[in-house]
Amino acid sequence: MSQPIPSEFDIVFAGGGATACVVAGRLAAYDPSLRILILEAGQHTLNKPIHVQPYQYPLNQAPTSTTVTFHMGSPSPRLNGRAPIVPSGRCVGGGSCVNFMAYTRAPASDYDDWGVDGWESENLIPLMKKLETYEVHSDRPSHGYDGPIKVSSGGCKLGVADEFIQVGTTYHKRQYADDTNDLETCNTYSPWRKYIDGTTGRRSDAAHHYVYNQAHNPNLQVWDGKRVRRIIFEDKRAVGVEFASDPVSCPDADQSLSIARASKLVVISAGAFGSPTILERSGIGAEAILKRCGIEQLVNLPGVGENYQDHNLTFVPYLAADEAVTMDALWRGDSILQESLAEWNSSGKSLIAQNGFDSKIKWRPDDEELKAMDPAFQSRWKEFFQDRPDKAVAILYVFAGYAQPLSRPLLSILPPRNYMTACHCTLYPVSIGSVHVNVTEDGKERMDFTTGFLDDPSDILPLNFGYKKTRELLRRMPSYRGEVAAGHPDFPEGSAAACREASGPVDLNAPDIVYTAEDDEAIDRFHRDIVQTTWHSLGTCAMKPEADQGVVDARLNVYGVSNLKVADLSISPLNVGTNTYSTALLIGERAAMIIAEELGITCI
């Protein structure tokens, strides 16, 4: 006789991304008798090659992918009328199962800047250490050595990364450090570590290391293909969630609504897009937003869906030497793929356990570079960066292979050969966007999403300078063979900056390219055409005072109701200077501690 499907739990999670997996997994380990349900719109990721084999991560971004959701932003005049696309994870484990596996940590001061009681860096650093096993160096005081998430150098080393560091420490006159993730070191070239298990060569994600490893506990349940529509309240107490089969994950399933009840707590953990829209569909948000959708207001909370933030990223392609080791042949499915898979299966090594980028600099301009930058950046520099030496303006790095941008894909027209990609990602852009529910003229729900990218005039300036600086770095690297002109600014005819194939690098001491005002206009136009998300969406359910457009308090409680928390990157009140997986994990660990305390459970 089959067991009846339970509909009542102690805790229900609306969303099953990285942070939800951390919180649910920790609570289940602390008290295995807790009945916990995770509802995730996407599908399971358990042992699927696209999720566990690191080299496969770009497949999650393919236009036909169902492991991410592609959110279309509103067209913006700042982006030359373009409507930007921002993907977010859509599977059990969320972003942790589809991201680029780049291990960075924000400066400790970023968390102090939040100004939220209990979230100061001195309280968070022990949790940063608790969640990781840092396999790169031993006995580093800011790192952890016994946590579920493995950090390593990956399955093999890429020579292109060494070239980038060599040029950076000579031509660019910066120091070298073997670890710039000690929560303070900045403006230094370093290797780039990865969320890859150094022994098995597998991706180190939240689903496998917090949830799937507790399959023996029947009280921890994950229902995939289930999209949460709204929170169910009795008076203003959250008592459950309403959900249906997701039409993408389960196209043939019945779309009727079901309810899962929660006796102790409901946790919304659907990310920067899902969490605010679940709140709004539940009647929590700004009056005007709810009214236009015909939703009865339960709580007036105008901060819901506001404060959307991200990092700005550009990918710029270059030609690489035939002898360079890049990811290109692997992704094309050349003969090296089978050899690499065989090695990975036996030892966890090879390019299979690689993401293609092995070095970086968390860059701050020196005095000379500041003078060379557009003077309009000076006020932003003085206001925010000048007296905060641990905060980088951007991460500059090189990718060993062709990295496909979201807004100008060239892969179908590029000949099969080796490529490198220069990348610059700004960490503290000023511009802010928003995410809200809306309805179309025929009454169907749609998302009203504004990225805000480049709305503030200071945001494009470090991108423009970053293009010039990374081009100088790459054209001095031994593997350089010229530019892929179609992926660069459209410089005027006869420009000294014109892009072309080359037989080799320029001399280390060669003069920099001199750009005219027309060239600068081409670079500015180029960035408005191609700047994209860094897949680091956050901030839309900000942990701030309610009077300051906050949505949750310091203990993650949604203002105006009880029994309801939000735990994911949407709570971040300010941006963080890092690839945000580290912050998602950290929020999960802190949320688990808060909930355990409130339930009277001892944290192990």
N, C-alpha and C positions, 0 to 999 in steps of 0.2 A: 504494500500500500504506500503511495507516495505521500511525502510529508506536506502538510499545508504550507503555503507561502506566507510567512509572517507579514503583517502590515504595521506592527507596532514595535518600536525600538526605543532605546534610551537616547541615542544621539543620531540624528540624520544629517548627512552632509549633502548640500546642494552643489554638486560639482565634485569631480574626482581628479583634479590636477595635482601639481607637485605639492602645494601646501596642504591640501586635503589629505593626501597620502601620509605626509609627515604627522599631522595631528591625529588622524585616525589610527595610524600604526602605533604611535607612541602610547595613546590612551589604551589601545587593546593590549599592548605589552604590560602597561602598568596595572591594568585590571582586566584580565581575560573574560570576566563575567559580564562586562559591559556589552550590551547589544548595540552594535554600531552598523549603520548602513551608509554606504557611499553610492550616490546616484550620479552616473556619468553619461553624458550624451554620446560620447565617442565609444570606441570599441576597446576591448582588452588588448594589452600590449605584451602579455606574458610570453617570453622567449621568441617573439617574432623577430626575424632577422632585420627588418627595416628599423626596428627600435634598438636591438642589442648590438648589432654590428656597426661600430662607429662610422665607417666610411659611407654608409647608406643615408646619412642624415639629409642630404639635399633632396632625396626622393620625397620627403615629407612636404617639401615646398612646391612640388610639381603642380601644375594647374588642375590636374585631375585628382589630387590628393584628398582623402577623406580624414586624414589624421590631424589636419589643421582646419580652422575656419578662416576664410578670407573675408575680412571686413572691409567694405568699400567706404572710404571717407568722402566727404563732400568736396566737390571741385573747389580749388582755391586759386585766386589770382596770384598769390605768392609762389605758387607752383606752376605758373604759366597756364592756369586753367585745368591742371591735371587733377584727377580724383585718385588720391593715393590708396594703396591696398596695404592692409596690416593683418597678417596672419596671426592666429593664436592657437595654442595646442588644443586638440580635440580628441582626446583618447585618455585611457586610464594612465595617470602619471603626468598628463598635460605637457607643458613645455619641457619638462625634464626628460621626456621620451622622444622629443623631436628637435631639441635645440642643437647648437653647434658644439656643445660640451666645453665651452671656454671657461676655465677657472679663473675668475677674478673676484676680489673682495673689495668692497667700498672702504674708503678711509674711515677709521673709527669715528671721526668727528661728524660724518654724515648723520649718524644715528643720534649723536648729541644734539645736532642742529634741529632734530625733530621736536625737541623740547617736551617730550611726553614722559610722564612719570613711569618708571619701570623699564623704559626702553633706552636708557642711557647705555653707552658703549660698555661701561664697566659691568653692567648686568648682562649684556649680550655676548661679550667675548667668550665667557665660559660655554655658552650655547654654540657659538661658532666652532669651538674646539670639540664639543660633544658630538657634533653631527658628522665630522670628517675623520678619515684615516689618510693622513698626508704621507704618501709613499716616497716622496722625492728626497727629503732630507730628514734626519732624525734630530730630536731635541731642539726644535725651534719653538720658542716660548709662546708664539701666537697661534701655533697650529695644533691640531688634534691628531691622536694616533690610535683611537679605538672606536671610531664612529662608523655608522653604516655606509656613508658615502666615500668612495675611494677617489683619491686624486693622484695622478701619476704624470709621467712624461709621454705616455702613449706607447705604441708598439714599435716605433722606429723613429729615427731622427731624420730631419729634412735639411739638406745642405743649404737651401735657399734661406732658411732662418738664420744660419750662422753668418751668411753673407750680409744679411740685413743688420745684424748686430755689429759686424765688423765695420761696415760703412757708418753706422750710427755712432760708434765710439771714436771714429777718426774724423770723417768729414763733418758729422753733426756735433762733434765735441761734447758728447754726453758720457756719463759714467756707465759702468756695467754692474749689475747686481744679480745674484742667482735667484733672489726672491723679492719681488715687488708686491707681494700679497701679505705683507706683515702688518697691514692696516695703517701704514704711514708713509712708506717709501714711494717716491714719485719722481718723474722726470729722468728716469734711468732705464736703459735698455736691459731687457731680461728675457729669459726663456718664458714661453707661455705654456703653463700646465693645463691638464685636461681632466674632466670628469670621466675618466676611463680607468677601469681596474687594471693595474699594472701586471697582474698575474694572469687573469683570464682574457684580457683585451676587450672586455665587454663595456658598453656604456654603463655609467653608474647613475641610475635614475631613482626617483623616489618611489615609483610603483614597485619595482623589484626588491628594493632594500628596506622598505617600511611596511608594505602590505602583502605582496605575494609571498614573502618569506614567512608569513603567518597563516598559511593556508590550512594549518592544523586547527586553527581556532574557528569553529563554526559561528561564533558570535560576531565575527568581523566579516561583513558581507559587502560585495561590490556588485552592483547591478549595472551592467553596461548597456548602452543604447537607450538610456532613459534621460529625457530632458526635463528638468524642473521648470515648471511654468511660474508658480508663485508659492508664497508661504501661506499656510493656513493659520488663522488667529482665532482665539476665543477671547473676547474683549480685546486686549492688546498684548496677549500672551501667545507667543508662537507655539503651536502644538503639532505641527507637521508640515508637509509639503505636498503640493499637487504636481503630478508629473505625467508624461505620456511617452510612448515609444518615439525615439528620434527618427524622423523621416529619412535621414541620410544613412544612419547606421542600420535601420530596420525598415527598408522601403516597403516591405509587404506586410508589416505589422499593423494591427488595429491601432488607430490613433486616439482611442478613447482615453479619458483622464482617469488617473488612479490617485490614491492618497496613501502616503506613508506617514504614520504618526510618530512623534518623538515625545517621550515622557519627561525627559530632562532638558534637552537642548536641541536647537536647530542651528547649524553652522552653514552660512553661505560661503562657498569657496569656489566660485565660478569665474574668477579672474576679473581683470579690469573692464571687460565687456559684459560678461555674464552677471556679475554680482550686482552692479547698479540697475540693470534691466530687470532682474528678478525682484529687487526691492520696489521698483516703480510699478511693475505688474501687480505687486502686493499692496499697492496704495501708499507707499512710502516714497516721498519725493516732493518736487516743487509743484505747486498747484497748477500752474499753466501747462506744464508737461503732461500731468495726469488728465487734466480736463480735455485736452485735444484728443486724447486716446479713449475718452469715455470711461476712465478708471476712477472709482470713488476713492477719495483721499482718506487714509487712515491716520497718517502723521505728516505734518508739513515739515519736510526736511530738504530744503533747496540745494544743499550740497551734494545730493545724490547725483552721480554722473558727471559732476564738474571736476576740475583739477586733473584732467587727462594729461599724462606726460609720457615721454618716450625719449630715446636718444636718436640723433640724426646720423645716418650712415651713407657712405658712398663706396661703391666698388668700381675700380678703374683698371681695365685689363692691359697687360703687357705681354710681349712675346718672350719666351724663355728658350735657352739653349737646348739643343737636342739631348745633351747628356744630363741635363738637370733632372732630378727626381721630383715629379709632381703627381697630383692626384688624377690628372687628365686621362691617362691610359686606363686606369682602374675604372673610372666612371664611364669610359667608352665601352668597357667590357672586353678590352684587348686580352691577349693570352696571359698577361701578368695577373689578371684577376683570379684565375684558377690556382695559380701558384701561390698567390698571397692568401687565398682562402685556406689552402691546405696547411700553410705555415701557421695561420691564425688558429685553426682547429687543433693543431698539435701543441702549440706553445703560447698562444695568445699574442703573438708578435706579428709584424708585417704592417703594410700600409692599411690593412683592414682596421687596425686599431689606431687610426690617425684621423684628424679632422682637417689637416692641411695648413694649419698655422701654428708655428712653434716659437715665435718671438714677437715682441711688442715693445712699445714705449708708452707709458702714461705721460703724455707730453704737456709741458708748460712752456710757453715761449720765453726765451731769454730776452735781455734788453734789446739786442740787435734785431731779433725776430719781431718784437713788439713794435719797433720803429718801422719795420717793413710791412706790418699789417695795416689794414685800413684804419685810419685814425678813429673811426666811429666805434671801434672795439674798445678803445681806451676806457671809456666810462664803465663798461661792463667789467673790465679787468680790475679797475680800482675798487669798484663796489663789491665784487664777489671774490675774485681770485687772489689779488695782490697780497693780502695778509693771511691767506690760507694756503701755506706751501704744500700741504698734503693733497690738495685738490687739483687734479689734472684738467686741462681744457678739453683734451681729446685723447683717444688711444689711436696711435698710428701703428700699422702692422702690414706685413706682406703675407699673402696667401699663395701657397705652392699649387697653382692650378687656376683654371678659369672659374671664378665665382660669379654665378648668374645673378644680376640685379633684378629686383622685382619689376622695375619700370622700363628697362631697355634690354630685354633678353636677346642675346646674339648667338646663342649656342647653335641654332639651326644653320647659321651661315658661316660659322668659323671652321676653317680647315682643321683636320685632326693633327695636332702637334702639341708641344708643351707651352703652357702659359704661366704667368704670374699675375696676381691681382693686388694692386695697392688699395689699402682700405683706411679710411679715416672716419672715426666715430666720435662725435662730440658728446660730452657727458653731462653738461648742465645747461641745456638750452633754456631760454627764458619762456618761450612760447608755450601756451596751455591750450588744450582742446576740451572736448566733452563727448559723452556717450549717453544717449537717451533712447527710450522707446518712442515710436511714432507709428502712425497708420497711414497706409496709402489711400488714394481716393476710393478704391473698391473695398476698403475696410480691412485689408490684410496688414499684419504687423510688419514693420521694418525697423531697422536701427537708424537713428539719426546721429551720425558720427562725424565729428570735426576733429582732425588731427591737430590743427594749429601749427603744423610744420612751417617754420620760417616766417611766421607772423611778426615776430619781433625782429627788427632790422639787424640786431647784433648777432643773430643766430647763424646767418650765412657766412659771416666774415671768417671764423676759424676754418670752415669748410673750404673756402676759397684759398686760404693760405695753406691748408692741409694738402690740397691738390698739388700745389707748387713744391712743397717740402717733400712729399712722398715721391714725386717724380724725380727730384734730384737724388734722393736716396736710391731709388731703383735703377736709375741709369748709370750708377756707379757700381752696381753689383755685378760680379763676374757672369752671372747667368742671363743678364739683360741682353735682349736682341731687338729692342725697339718697342714701339707702342702699337696697340690695336686701335687704329685711328677711329673706327666706328664707335668705340666706347669712351672717347675723349671729347673735350670741347671742340666745337667747329670753329677752329681758328681761321682768320682771314688768309687769303692767298698771300704767299710771300712772308708770312709771320715766322719769326725765329722760333716760335713755339710749335710750329707745324709738326704733326706726328708722322713717323715713318719707321720702316724696318731698319735695323742696324746690324752690323757684323759683330758688334761687341760693345762693352761699356765704354763710357768716356773715362778719362783719367780722374783719379780721386781729387786732384787739385784743379780740374777744369772749372772755368767760370760758370756760374749759374745761368740758366736761361733768363734773358731779359724780356719781360712782358710789357707790351704797350697797353694803353688805355682800351684799345679795341680788343686786345687779348683778354684783359680783365673782364670786359663785358661778356665775352664768350664763356669764360669760366663761370661767371655768375649765372648766366642763362643755363649753362650745362647743369649746374647744381639744382636749379629750380626744376629742371626737367627730370632729374634722376634721383634726387635725395629721397631716402626711404626710411622706413622703420628699422630699428635694430632688434625688433621683436621683444622690446622691453617695456610694454605698456603697463602703466601703474597709476595709482592716485585717485581713482574715481569713487572711492568710498573712504575718504580721507579720515585718518585718526587725528582729529583736531577738535577744539572746542566747538560746540554746536553753533555758537554765535559767529564763528569764523568759517562757516560752511563745512563744518565737520559732520561726519556720518556715524562714526563709532568713537567710543571713549577709550581710555588707556587699557581697559580690559576687554576691548573689542565688542562691547555691547552696542547695538544699534540704538540710537537715541529715540526715546518716545515709546518703546515697546520693551517687553521682557522676554527672556528665554531665546533671544536671537543674537548671534554674533556673526561677524564677517572675519574671515581669516584667509588672506591671499595678498597679492601685491597691490590690490586696489586700496588697501588701507594706508599705504605709504604716503605721508603728507607732503614730502618733498622728494625730489629726484635723488638717486644714489649713483655714485660714480663707479659703476661696475656692470658687468654682465649680470643680469638680475636673478639668475637661478640661485646664487648664493644667498640673496636676500629673501627669496621665496622660501628656501629651506629654513632660514633663520626665523622668519615670521611663524613658520610651522612649529618649530621647537618652542618658541615663546608662547604661542597659543596653546600648545599641549600642556605646558606648565601652568598657565592661567586656569584652564578648564579643570585640570587635575586638582589644583588647589581648591577650586570652588566646589568640586564634588567630594572633597575630603580624601582624595587618592594620593598615595605616596609616589613621588616620581623616583624611578629607579636610577 
